Amino acid sequence: MRIALIDSNPKPKMYPLPLLKIGAWRKSLGDQCVIFNNRLPEKDEFDEIWITTTFTFDVSHALGIVREAKNRASRVLVGGVASSLLPKRFESLGVEVHVGIHDEIESMHPDYSLLDTVPTYSISHTSRGCVRKCGFCMVNRLEPKFFNRKNWENDIHPDADQIVFYDNNWFAKGFKGLKEDVKKLEKIISNGKIKTIDFNQGLDARLLTEKTADLLKGLPIIPVRFAFDDMSEDGFYQNAVMMMNKRGFNDFSAYVLYNYNDTPQDFYYRLRESVRLQVELKIRDVRSFPMRYQPIFDIDKRRKYVGRNWTVAKRGSFKAILALASTRGQVSSSTIKEFEYWFGRDADEFDKLLSYPKIRELSKRKKGALRTMRAKGEWL
């Protein structure tokens, strides 16, 4: 049987791991599989079309692909994040929908021959699920049970120089489980070409201990990613950065949620804390990655949602400042003065900046003034 595997993500940043595993599974059963990125094969070119979906705000796009797929193959199957969270939207089109994790697929290892080129990185999960039940997160709905994946090391491509882990909460497996993973990582690094490891979904600062930090010492985790999603993590986040820095880690990134239940003032505080840590501890980089909250179960194609402590104007003003003050949407300042230059001297001034009606013009003038200062050899 000929199966077309479709990645419906309109702007993919990574290769579609689920499709590589589906392809491995179906090829083991004798089927022929080909991956298509955000497009469909010709009519009757394949017997079946299997489509994976991503974020719920891309549902409208995915639904369009599914509708057209029905005209091109006798059987259409849909799975992935969006269709698992909003299955009725897809079932109404008369297609088969798989909700959640597929046990047979989960046990497979990716078939990299389905890609057009040899990957420079490998993606894997050492675990599934999360012990947290954060209201803004969909993991506990998609993967309600936390469990370890066996033999995840077989996911790694021999020519890859980076491993990207998609674990939702790696630290949740406990010290024993972490120790087993570290042994595997050390073996992979010693035998292969791996230069960096990236726990892409972030590590849980609340679960980091001195013992665990000692265990991780020497691993090429670059950057070390934590989350500072709300004020309940205050103190845990700072301590985690300090613990890892003492073990030689010098590159950090924090996911900083906003537009949820936070206020602009506490959002400012969380952004500023990363800069403070970088300056006071003399760390090479502690940057923040602002993550704007979007409702999980609403199809908000234009992403118009506004949190209860935010306004349309304030949300837009922060975006305007970030566009001129940041590199690739991340807040990274080498001095407190530079951070305050863009975001205000304190939380109240930040809030006032967000309410300033001509914030875009002000930010552009600041950008120009900063260029002039640096051309003269001046620095904030």
Secondary structure, DSSP 8 states (H G I E B T S, - for coil): -EEEEEE--SS-SS--HHHHHHHHHHHHTT-EEEEEES----TTSSSEEEEEE--GGGHHHHHHHHHHHTTT-SEEEEEEHHHHHSHHHHHTTT-EE--S--HHHHTS---GGGSSS--SEEEE-SEES-S---TT-SHHHHS-S-EE-TTGGGGS-TT-SEEEE--S-GGGGHHHHHHHHHHHHHHHHHHS---EEEETT-B-GGG--HHHHHHHTT--BSSEEEE--SGGGTTHHHHHHHHHHHTT--EEEEEEEESSS--HHHHHHHHHHHHHHHHHHT-SEEEEEEEE---SSS--TT-----TT--HHHHHHHHHHHHHH-BTTBB--SSHHHHHHHH-SSHHHHHHHHH-TTHHHHHHHHHHHHHHHHHTT---
